[in-house]
Amino acid sequence: MNIGTIRKIGSDIAGGSMAGLLALPETLAYGILVFSPLGPEGLLTGVVAGLCAVVFINIVPVFFPGSRILSSGPFSLSSIMLASVTAYALKQTSICPVSPVIIVFFTVFLAGLFQLLFGVFKIGTLAKFIPQPVVSGLLNGTSLLIFITQIRPALGLDKSIDLFDPVQMTSNIKIFTLVIVAATCLSIFVSEKLTKKIPGPVVGIICGSLVYYGLLISGIELLLPQSAVRTIPFKIQVPDIAAGFYLLLRDPDALRILTDLVPMAMGISIIISMRTLIAVVSVDNVTRTRTNSNLELIGQGAGHIAAAFFGGIASAGSISRSLASHKYGATGILSRIATGLFALLVLTVLYPAVSLIPGMVLTGLLITLAFSSFDKWSIEQARYIFNRKAYNRKIAVVNVMIIAAVTITMIAAGTFEAVGLGVVISIIYFIITMTRSIVRDSYDASLVRSNFQRVSRDIMLLEDAGHRIYIMELEGPLFFGTADNLADNLYKIFDENFIDFIILDFKRVQTIDSTGLHILSQLKNKAGTFKKKILLSNLDYKLLSYAHRDFSDCVFVSFNDALSYAEDMLLSMIGTSEAEEYTLDKFETLSHLEKEELQLASKYFSFITIKSGLPIFSQNDKSSEMYLLCRGRVNIEIAAHNENQRTRISTVCPGTIFGEMALIDGKMRSAFAIADSNSDIACYTLSTENLDALCAEFPETGFKIIAGITSEISRRVRIANNMLSCLKS
């Protein structure tokens, strides 16, 4: 075993262990939440169930080639759904031969079975079609329900106290319980503001526990309720749980319970599958890998089935913990094993430390988790409604209405009723989307230009031949139904002889399934038979390359890149070329000069060459030269906040000028100028000092040069105004 392998193993263990540490607070809190309807006796069961879930949901999927570093654990929404199952099971004790705990674990078993089937039959990706407003409503409802269920524990009140009776409630509040809960919440909030190095929940547990034991040492333990977790009685529960499953399945009186559990388990399975798929996509984007989502669902389903027999609750992939694992060096499946083993270590060896955590500290942790789980996108949508300048506020109104409907249903009717409503809304949304054309808008490029600065001759050619570039803006998901609609639109364009390039802009396309990719590949090949080329913009090439390698020559990061490519190809077809090197007499800016005047002025210009990729000047520089580009291309970039994160706003082509504003007003540079990476550049420069000297010695010639610069600036402004007017209309 070489040093590199040893380091990789060490990094995987470190990353996985960090993910396990970060999962610990939520695991304890959500485990207790699931069994909170059982009262104080559900506390220990919840702690063990949460830790068992982390063990199996991270280790079992390793045997299936899914995501390599995904970290999974108990999830807020699935935990509140299982808490509803616990409450339901309590009501069935008179007819059920098994305990409510067995019913909860059997529900986890069924959810795992459904999840496994989702992966086997490759239908798990359907979860991606659940609209964002539905997801937001479910998350917001979960946050509110968690907060509501923790009001009594936070105030130290038992179930006999009426919360709507102010006198009874205030007279029974245990002030020191509230102090400990508040200290936990406040320490989490402050620590997350001050540092990211130590997880806020860990700080909260430590600070809350210190306050708790500080009060005990002060001699006021009689005022505190018994709420520590105490010793965790871990044991292998497979025989007991398996026997409970058998009794539940064979008892004829329990048939009604089973028929109720199936839709509950299906709802939980959909939610955890959706959450896991979102986490998988996020991890893939960071690690630059491509995970087989169906195999990951099979592994997660198998993990849930195993966890159910050992007494574990439902779990889902976590984006934050997976990214933290990657940050600490995790790159392989050993990191997932390390996360599971860390939870097993806590369960079997480190339980004395966990047993010291007071229950009221976990209450404070749950309250902060409730606030952090509230969906920020829904708040943005609400603000969007009141923004008078916002475009198409009707969409935001509909989104907020759906969010409110799902949230209110969850609070008023129940968790599974809200999930059912969400599924109905998703089906309606899917049908509407499928019947709506995916083509949002279409137009040609006769009046729309890329941000490439070209000479007047090329601009006029593009204005005359711009109709040969056709643009289609797409919107919505691309799957079988909408891809077929796109094909109908494209076949009409294929019959048009005057169109050479078709740009499909995917900026507003949320997702593409395998069927959509297949049809898109067929359309690309079909366009070639009609001597047309399809270009795809605002689309990540990695998303396509794994399925269709033949997209490699037509995918562009931005619409501007695609349009500029089409313009270059069109100009090449027409017969213009940038191969020639411009001399001073060929620049439009100096076209006002007579031959003798140009000869006199030429000695005031300097000729320079710059290697590809090197900077010419930087933003906020005090240089005052104007550049006349003879050969190559120059990218103009700006940095709003971070110099390392720049945005390209323009590309300068040969025969044009750049940097002229600093020559005119003498102020600092407003952008970076970088030589294009494809070739070296050559250009003439004219400094402020040389221009002043020229104007002093040959005033008329100098004024003609200034007039040429002014004319070039006004031409660019006029082109920009025409483009804005076109886009506005």
C-alpha positions in Angstrom: 0.0 0.0 0.0 1.6 3.3 -1.1 1.6 6.6 0.7 -1.1 8.0 -1.7 -3.5 5.2 -0.8 -2.9 5.6 2.9 -3.6 9.4 2.6 -6.8 8.7 0.7 -8.0 6.3 3.3 -7.1 8.8 6.1 -9.0 11.6 4.2 -12.0 9.4 3.8 -12.1 8.5 7.5 -11.6 12.1 8.5 -14.4 13.4 6.2 -16.8 10.6 7.1 -16.2 11.1 10.8 -16.8 14.8 10.5 -20.1 14.1 8.8 -21.0 11.7 11.6 -20.2 14.4 14.2 -22.3 16.9 12.4 -25.1 14.4 12.1 -25.1 13.6 15.9 -27.2 16.6 17.2 -29.9 16.3 14.6 -29.9 12.5 14.9 -30.6 12.7 18.6 -33.2 15.5 18.2 -35.1 13.9 15.3 -35.0 10.5 16.9 -36.6 11.8 20.1 -39.1 13.8 17.9 -40.3 10.6 16.2 -41.3 8.9 19.5 -42.3 12.1 21.4 -46.0 11.0 21.3 -45.0 8.2 23.7 -44.0 10.7 26.3 -40.8 10.4 28.5 -40.5 6.6 27.8 -40.0 7.4 24.1 -36.9 9.4 24.8 -34.4 6.5 25.0 -36.1 4.7 22.1 -35.7 7.8 20.0 -32.0 8.2 20.7 -31.2 4.6 19.9 -33.4 4.7 16.8 -31.7 7.8 15.4 -28.2 6.4 15.9 -29.2 3.0 14.4 -30.6 4.8 11.3 -27.2 6.6 10.7 -25.3 3.3 11.1 -27.3 1.4 8.5 -28.3 4.1 6.0 -24.6 4.9 5.5 -23.0 1.4 5.5 -25.6 -0.7 3.6 -25.7 1.5 0.4 -21.9 1.0 0.1 -22.7 -2.4 -1.4 -24.5 -0.7 -4.3 -22.5 1.6 -6.7 -24.3 4.8 -5.9 -22.9 8.1 -4.6 -19.4 7.8 -3.2 -19.5 10.4 -0.4 -23.2 11.0 0.3 -23.9 11.3 4.0 -27.4 10.4 5.2 -29.3 10.6 8.4 -32.7 11.5 10.0 -34.5 14.3 8.1 -37.0 16.8 9.6 -40.0 16.1 7.3 -39.6 12.3 7.4 -39.3 12.5 11.2 -42.4 14.5 11.7 -44.2 12.1 9.4 -43.0 9.1 11.5 -44.1 11.0 14.6 -47.6 11.1 13.1 -47.3 7.3 12.6 -46.4 7.0 16.3 -49.4 9.0 17.3 -51.6 6.8 15.0 -50.1 3.6 16.5 -51.0 4.8 20.0 -54.6 4.9 19.1 -54.6 1.3 17.8 -53.3 -0.4 21.0 -56.8 -1.9 21.6 -56.8 -3.9 18.4 -53.1 -4.3 17.6 -51.1 -7.2 18.9 -47.8 -5.3 18.9 -46.5 -2.1 20.5 -46.6 1.3 18.7 -42.8 1.1 18.4 -43.0 -2.0 16.3 -45.6 -0.3 14.0 -43.2 2.6 13.5 -40.3 0.3 12.6 -42.6 -1.7 10.2 -43.5 1.6 8.5 -39.8 2.3 8.0 -39.5 -1.3 6.6 -42.3 -0.6 4.1 -40.8 2.8 3.2 -37.5 1.1 2.5 -39.2 -1.5 0.4 -40.9 1.2 -1.7 -37.7 3.1 -2.1 -35.9 -0.1 -3.3 -38.7 -0.7 -5.8 -38.4 2.9 -7.0 -34.8 2.3 -7.9 -35.4 -1.2 -9.4 -38.1 0.1 -11.7 -36.3 3.4 -12.3 -39.2 5.5 -11.2 -37.5 7.3 -8.4 -36.7 10.3 -10.6 -40.4 11.1 -10.7 -39.8 12.7 -7.3 -38.0 15.5 -9.2 -41.2 16.6 -10.7 -42.7 17.6 -7.4 -43.0 21.4 -7.8 -40.9 23.7 -5.6 -44.0 25.4 -3.9 -45.2 21.9 -2.7 -41.7 21.1 -1.3 -41.6 24.6 0.4 -45.1 24.1 1.9 -44.1 20.7 3.3 -40.9 22.1 4.8 -42.6 25.1 6.3 -45.3 22.9 7.8 -42.7 20.7 9.3 -40.9 23.6 10.8 -44.1 24.9 12.4 -45.2 21.5 13.7 -41.8 20.9 15.3 -42.0 24.3 17.0 -45.5 23.6 18.2 -44.7 20.2 19.6 -41.7 21.7 21.6 -43.7 24.5 23.3 -44.7 22.3 26.3 -41.2 20.8 26.8 -39.6 24.2 26.5 -41.9 25.6 29.2 -41.7 22.5 31.4 -45.4 21.9 31.1 -47.1 18.5 31.0 -50.0 17.5 28.8 -52.6 18.3 31.5 -51.9 22.0 31.2 -54.1 24.0 28.9 -51.9 26.3 26.8 -54.9 28.5 26.1 -55.5 29.2 29.7 -53.0 32.1 30.6 -53.4 31.7 34.3 -52.9 28.0 34.4 -50.1 28.1 32.0 -48.1 30.9 33.6 -48.5 29.4 37.1 -47.0 26.1 35.9 -44.1 27.3 33.8 -40.7 26.0 35.0 -38.5 29.1 34.6 -35.2 27.2 34.8 -36.3 24.8 32.0 -37.0 27.9 29.9 -33.6 29.3 30.8 -31.8 26.2 29.7 -33.8 26.0 26.4 -33.1 29.7 25.7 -29.4 29.3 26.5 -29.2 26.4 24.0 -30.9 28.4 21.3 -29.0 31.5 21.9 -25.6 29.8 21.9 -26.4 28.1 18.6 -27.4 31.4 17.0 -24.4 33.3 18.3 -21.8 30.6 17.4 -23.1 30.3 13.8 -22.7 34.1 13.5 -19.2 34.1 14.9 -17.5 31.0 13.4 -18.1 28.2 11.0 -15.3 26.0 12.3 -17.3 24.5 15.1 -20.9 23.4 14.3 -23.5 25.5 16.0 -25.6 22.5 17.3 -22.5 21.1 19.0 -21.8 24.5 20.7 -25.5 24.6 21.7 -25.4 21.1 23.3 -22.2 22.0 25.2 -23.5 25.4 26.4 -27.0 24.2 27.3 -25.6 21.2 29.2 -23.2 23.5 31.1 -26.1 25.7 32.2 -28.1 22.7 33.2 -25.4 21.2 35.4 -24.5 24.6 36.7 -28.0 25.0 38.0 -27.8 21.5 39.6 -24.6 22.4 41.3 -26.2 25.6 42.6 -28.6 23.5 44.6 -31.8 24.1 42.7 -32.2 20.6 41.2 -35.6 20.1 42.8 -37.0 22.8 40.5 -35.8 20.9 37.4 -37.7 18.1 35.8 -36.0 14.7 35.3 -34.9 15.1 31.7 -31.5 13.7 31.2 -31.1 10.9 28.6 -29.4 8.7 31.1 -27.8 5.4 30.0 -28.6 4.1 26.5 -29.6 0.4 26.9 -28.4 -0.7 23.4 -28.9 -4.3 22.5 -29.4 -6.3 19.3 -33.2 -6.0 18.7 -33.5 -8.1 15.5 -35.3 -11.1 17.1 -37.8 -8.9 19.0 -38.6 -6.6 16.0 -38.8 -9.5 13.5 -41.2 -11.3 15.9 -43.2 -8.2 16.1 -43.4 -7.9 12.3 -44.6 -11.5 12.1 -47.3 -11.0 14.7 -48.5 -7.8 12.9 -48.7 -9.6 9.5 -50.5 -12.7 10.8 -53.1 -11.1 13.0 -56.4 -10.7 11.1 -57.5 -7.8 13.3 -54.4 -5.8 12.2 -55.3 -5.8 8.5 -56.9 -2.4 8.7 -53.8 -1.0 10.3 -51.7 -2.4 7.5 -53.9 -0.8 4.9 -53.4 2.5 6.7 -49.6 2.1 7.0 -49.1 1.4 3.2 -50.0 5.0 2.0 -48.1 6.4 5.0 -45.0 4.5 4.1 -45.4 5.4 0.4 -45.5 9.1 1.4 -42.4 8.8 3.6 -40.6 6.9 0.8 -41.4 9.7 -1.8 -40.2 12.4 0.6 -36.9 10.7 1.5 -36.3 9.7 -2.1 -36.8 13.3 -3.3 -34.5 14.6 -0.6 -31.8 12.1 -1.4 -31.9 12.8 -5.1 -31.5 16.5 -4.5 -28.5 15.8 -2.3 -27.0 13.5 -4.9 -27.2 16.2 -7.6 -25.6 18.7 -5.3 -22.7 16.4 -4.4 -22.2 15.5 -8.1 -21.9 19.2 -8.9 -19.1 19.6 -6.4 -17.2 16.3 -7.0 -17.7 16.5 -10.8 -19.0 13.0 -10.9 -22.2 11.4 -12.1 -24.2 9.1 -9.8 -26.6 6.5 -10.9 -29.6 7.8 -8.9 -31.6 4.5 -9.2 -28.8 2.5 -7.7 -28.5 5.0 -4.9 -32.2 4.6 -4.2 -31.8 0.8 -4.2 -29.0 1.1 -1.7 -31.0 3.6 0.5 -34.0 1.2 0.4 -31.9 -1.7 1.5 -30.4 0.4 4.2 -33.9 1.3 5.5 -35.0 -2.3 5.5 -31.9 -3.3 7.5 -32.4 -0.3 9.9 -36.0 -1.3 10.5 -35.0 -4.7 11.8 -32.4 -3.1 14.1 -34.8 -0.4 15.3 -33.8 2.6 13.1 -35.9 5.4 11.7 -36.3 6.9 8.2 -33.4 8.9 6.8 -32.4 10.9 3.7 -29.2 12.2 2.0 -27.9 15.5 3.6 -26.4 18.2 1.3 -24.6 20.1 4.1 -23.0 17.0 5.7 -22.0 15.5 2.4 -20.3 18.8 1.4 -18.6 19.0 4.8 -17.3 15.4 4.3 -15.9 16.4 0.9 -14.4 19.5 2.4 -12.5 17.4 5.0 -11.0 15.2 2.3 -13.6 12.5 1.6 -13.5 11.2 -2.0 -14.5 7.5 -1.7 -17.1 5.1 -0.2 -14.9 4.6 2.8 -16.2 8.0 4.0 -19.8 6.6 4.1 -18.6 3.6 6.1 -16.8 6.0 8.5 -20.0 8.0 9.1 -21.9 4.8 10.0 -19.1 3.5 12.2 -18.9 6.8 14.0 -22.6 6.5 14.9 -22.0 2.9 16.0 -19.1 4.0 18.2 -21.4 6.5 19.9 -24.1 3.9 20.4 -21.9 1.2 21.9 -18.9 3.0 23.5 -19.4 6.7 23.8 -23.0 6.5 25.2 -21.9 7.8 28.6 -21.1 11.2 27.1 -24.5 11.2 25.2 -26.3 10.1 28.3 -25.2 13.4 30.0 -27.2 15.5 27.5 -30.3 16.9 29.2 -33.6 16.4 27.3 -34.4 20.2 27.5 -31.1 20.9 25.7 -32.4 18.7 22.8 -35.7 20.6 23.0 -33.7 23.8 22.4 -31.9 22.1 19.5 -35.2 21.1 17.9 -36.5 24.6 18.2 -33.4 26.0 16.3 -33.7 23.2 13.8 -37.3 24.2 13.2 -36.4 27.8 12.4 -33.4 26.8 10.2 -35.7 24.3 8.3 -38.1 27.1 7.3 -37.8 27.4 3.5 -36.2 30.7 2.5 -37.4 30.5 -1.1 -41.0 30.9 0.1 -40.1 34.1 1.9 -38.5 35.4 -1.3 -41.7 34.6 -3.2 -43.7 36.5 -0.7 -41.4 39.5 -1.1 -41.6 39.2 -4.9 -45.4 39.8 -4.8 -44.9 43.2 -3.2 -42.1 44.2 -5.6 -43.9 46.4 -8.2 -40.9 46.3 -10.5 -40.8 42.5 -10.5 -41.6 40.7 -13.7 -44.7 38.4 -13.8 -45.8 38.6 -10.2 -48.7 36.3 -10.9 -46.4 33.3 -10.8 -45.2 34.3 -7.3 -48.8 34.7 -6.2 -49.7 31.2 -7.3 -46.5 29.8 -5.7 -47.4 31.5 -2.3 -51.0 30.2 -2.5 -49.7 26.6 -3.1 -47.2 27.0 -0.2 -49.9 28.3 2.1 -52.4 25.6 1.1 -49.9 22.8 1.8 -48.6 24.4 5.1 -52.1 25.0 6.4 -53.2 21.5 5.5 -50.2 20.1 7.3 -51.0 22.1 10.5 -54.8 21.7 10.5 -55.4 18.2 9.0 -52.1 16.3 9.3 -48.8 15.5 7.7 -50.0 12.7 5.4 -53.0 14.8 4.3 -50.5 17.6 3.3 -48.4 15.1 1.4 -51.5 13.8 -0.4 -52.5 17.4 -1.3 -48.9 18.0 -2.5 -49.1 14.9 -4.8 -52.4 16.1 -6.3 -50.9 19.5 -6.9 -47.9 17.9 -8.5 -50.1 15.8 -10.9 -52.1 18.9 -11.9 -48.8 20.8 -12.4 -47.4 18.0 -14.4 -50.4 17.8 -16.7 -50.5 21.6 -17.2 -46.7 21.6 -17.9 -47.1 18.7 -20.4 -49.8 20.4 -22.3 -48.0 23.8 -22.4 -45.5 24.4 -25.2 -41.9 24.3 -24.0 -41.0 27.1 -26.4 -41.3 30.3 -24.4 -40.2 32.6 -27.2 -38.6 32.5 -30.7 -37.0 35.1 -32.9 -34.1 35.5 -35.3 -30.8 37.3 -34.7 -31.2 40.1 -37.2 -31.5 42.7 -34.4 -29.9 40.8 -31.5 -26.2 40.9 -31.2 -23.7 39.1 -29.0 -21.4 41.2 -26.8 -18.6 40.9 -29.3 -17.3 44.3 -30.5 -16.9 44.0 -34.3 -16.1 46.3 -37.2 -19.0 48.1 -39.0 -18.7 45.9 -42.0 -19.3 42.7 -40.0 -22.1 44.3 -38.1 -23.9 45.3 -41.3 -23.4 41.7 -42.6 -24.9 40.3 -39.5 -27.8 42.7 -39.7 -28.5 41.6 -43.3 -27.9 37.8 -42.6 -29.0 37.6 -39.0 -32.2 35.8 -40.0 -30.0 32.8 -40.7 -29.6 32.4 -36.9 -32.8 31.3 -35.2 -33.2 31.5 -31.4 -35.7 29.5 -29.3 -36.0 30.2 -25.6 -37.2 27.1 -23.7 -39.1 26.9 -20.4 -40.1 24.1 -18.1 -38.9 20.4 -17.8 -37.8 18.6 -20.9 -39.2 15.1 -21.0 -41.2 12.9 -23.4 -44.2 15.2 -23.8 -42.4 18.5 -24.0 -39.6 17.1 -26.1 -42.1 15.9 -28.7 -43.5 19.5 -28.7 -40.0 20.8 -29.3 -39.5 18.4 -32.1 -42.7 19.7 -33.8 -41.4 23.2 -33.7 -38.0 22.3 -34.9 -39.2 20.3 -37.9 -41.0 23.4 -39.1 -37.7 25.3 -39.0 -35.8 22.4 -40.7 -37.9 23.1 -43.8 -36.7 26.7 -43.9 -33.8 27.0 -46.4 -32.6 30.4 -45.1 -31.8 29.2 -41.5 -28.3 27.8 -40.8 -28.1 27.9 -37.0 -30.7 27.1 -34.3 -29.9 28.2 -30.7 -31.9 26.4 -28.0 -31.6 28.4 -24.8 -32.1 26.2 -21.6 -31.9 29.0 -19.1 -35.4 28.3 -17.8 -35.4 24.5 -18.2 -35.4 23.0 -14.7 -34.7 19.3 -15.6 -34.1 16.9 -18.5 -34.9 13.2 -18.3 -33.3 10.4 -20.3 -36.2 10.5 -22.9 -35.7 14.2 -23.4 -32.0 13.7 -23.9 -32.6 10.9 -26.4 -35.1 13.1 -28.5 -32.7 16.0 -28.3 -29.9 13.9 -29.6 -32.1 12.7 -32.5 -33.0 16.3 -33.3 -29.4 17.3 -33.4 -28.6 14.5 -35.9 -31.7 15.3 -37.9 -30.7 19.0 -38.2 -27.4 17.8 -39.8 -29.2 16.1 -42.6 -30.9 19.5 -43.4 -27.5 21.2 -43.3 -28.4 23.1 -40.1 -26.6 23.1 -36.7 -28.2 23.1 -33.3 -26.5 25.0 -30.5 -27.4 24.5 -26.8 -26.9 27.4 -24.4 -27.1 27.8 -20.6 -26.6 24.1 -20.3 -23.9 22.2 -18.4 -22.1 19.9 -20.8 -21.4 17.4 -17.9 -25.2 16.8 -17.7 -25.2 15.7 -21.3 -21.8 14.1 -21.8 -22.5 11.0 -19.8 -25.5 10.2 -21.9 -24.6 11.6 -25.3 -21.0 12.3 -26.2 -22.1 13.8 -29.5 -23.2 17.0 -27.8 -19.6 18.0 -27.2 -19.4 20.4 -30.1 -22.7 22.3 -29.5 -23.0 23.0 -25.7 -22.3 26.5 -24.5 -22.2 27.8 -21.0 -24.1 31.0 -21.8 -26.5 32.3 -24.6 -23.9 34.9 -25.5 -21.3 32.2 -26.2 -23.6 30.3 -28.4 -24.7 33.5 -30.3 -21.1 34.7 -30.8 -20.1 31.2 -32.1 -23.0 31.3 -34.6 -22.0 34.9 -35.7 -18.4 33.8 -36.3 -19.5 30.8 -38.3 -22.0 32.9 -40.3 -19.3 35.5 -41.1 -16.9 32.8 -42.1 -19.6 31.3 -44.5 -20.2 34.8 -46.0 -16.5 35.2 -46.6 -15.1 37.6 -44.0 -12.1 36.5 -41.9 -10.0 37.8 -39.0 -6.9 36.2 -40.4 -5.6 39.5 -41.8 -3.7 41.8 -39.4 -5.1 45.4 -39.2 -2.8 48.3 -39.9 -3.5 51.9 -38.8 -5.0 52.8 -42.2 -7.6 50.1 -41.9 -9.1 51.2 -38.5 -12.5 52.9 -38.8 -11.6 55.2 -35.9 -8.8 56.7 -38.1 -10.7 56.7 -41.3 -11.3 60.5 -41.1 -7.5 61.1 -41.6 -5.9 61.8 -45.0 -2.9 59.7 -46.0 -0.5 62.4 -45.0 -2.2 63.0 -41.7 -2.0 59.3 -40.9 1.7 59.3 -41.6 2.2 62.3 -39.3 0.1 60.7 -36.5 1.6 57.2 -36.8 4.8 58.2 -34.9 2.6 58.9 -31.8 1.3 55.3 -31.7 3.2 52.4 -30.2 3.0 48.8 -31.4 2.9 46.0 -28.8 2.3 42.2 -28.7 0.9 40.3 -25.7 0.9 36.5 -25.1 -2.4 34.7 -24.9 -4.1 34.7 -21.5 -2.1 37.6 -20.1 -3.7 40.8 -18.7 -3.4 44.0 -20.7 -4.7 46.2 -17.9 -6.6 45.6 -14.6 -9.7 47.1 -13.0 -8.9 50.3 -11.1 -5.6 50.8 -12.9 -4.5 54.4 -13.4 -3.2 53.7 -17.0 -4.6 56.0 -19.7 -3.8 54.3 -23.0 -6.2 53.5 -25.8 -5.7 50.3 -27.7 -6.3 49.5 -31.4 -6.5 45.8 -31.8 -4.7 44.5 -34.9 -4.7 40.7 -34.3 -6.4 38.3 -31.9 -9.2 38.9 -29.4 -9.4 40.6 -26.0 -11.9 39.7 -23.3 -13.3 42.6 -21.1 -14.2 41.4 -17.6 -15.4 43.0 -14.4 -15.1 42.0 -10.8 -18.0 43.2 -8.6 -16.6 42.1 -5.2 -14.0 39.3 -5.5 -11.2 39.9 -8.1 -11.0 36.1 -8.6 -14.6 35.9 -9.6 -15.0 37.9 -12.8 -17.8 38.3 -15.4 -17.0 38.7 -19.0 -19.0 41.6 -20.4 -17.5 41.9 -23.9 -15.0 40.5 -26.3 -13.1 42.9 -28.6 -12.4 41.7 -32.2 -9.6 43.0 -34.6 -10.2 46.4 -36.2 -11.9 47.9 -33.1 -10.6 49.9 -30.1 -10.8 49.4 -26.3 -9.7 51.3 -23.3 -10.7 54.6 -24.9 -12.7 55.9 -21.9 -9.6 56.2 -19.7 -8.0 58.2 -22.6 -11.0 60.6 -22.6 -11.8 61.2 -18.9 -8.4 60.1 -17.3 -10.2 58.1 -14.6 -9.3 54.6 -13.3 -10.0 51.5 -15.4 -13.5 50.2 -14.9 -12.7 46.6 -16.1 -10.0 44.1 -16.8 -8.7 43.5 -20.4 -7.3 40.0 -20.9 -5.7 38.6 -24.1 -7.9 35.7 -25.3 -6.5 32.3 -24.5 -6.6 31.0 -28.1 -4.0 33.3 -29.6 -1.5 36.1 -29.0 -2.6 39.6 -29.7 -1.1 42.6 -31.4 -2.3 46.2 -31.0 -1.4 49.9 -31.4 -1.5 52.1 -28.3 -2.1 55.8 -27.9 -1.4 57.4 -24.5 -2.9 60.6 -23.2 0.5 62.3 -23.3 1.0 61.4 -27.0 -2.5 62.5 -27.9 -1.9 65.9 -26.1 1.4 66.3 -28.0 -0.3 65.4 -31.3 -3.0 67.9 -30.7 -0.4 70.6 -29.8 1.7 70.0 -32.9 -1.1 69.0 -35.4 -4.4 70.3 -33.9 -6.6 69.4 -36.9 -5.3 65.8 -37.0 -5.7 65.4 -33.3 -9.3 66.6 -33.3 -10.1 64.2 -36.2 -8.8 61.3 -34.1 -10.9 62.5 -31.1 -13.9 62.8 -33.4 -13.2 59.2 -34.6 -13.2 57.9 -31.0 -16.4 59.8 -30.3 -18.0 58.3 -33.4 -17.0 54.8 -32.3 -18.5 55.3 -28.8 -21.8 56.7 -30.3 -22.0 53.8 -32.7 -21.8 51.3 -29.8 -24.5 53.2 -27.8 -26.8 53.2 -30.9 -26.4 49.4 -31.3 -27.1 48.8 -27.6 -30.2 51.0 -27.8 -31.5 49.1 -30.8 -30.9 45.8 -29.1 -32.7 47.0 -25.9 -35.7 48.2 -27.9 -35.8 44.9 -29.7 -35.6 42.8 -26.5 -38.2 45.1 -24.8 -40.7 44.6 -27.6 
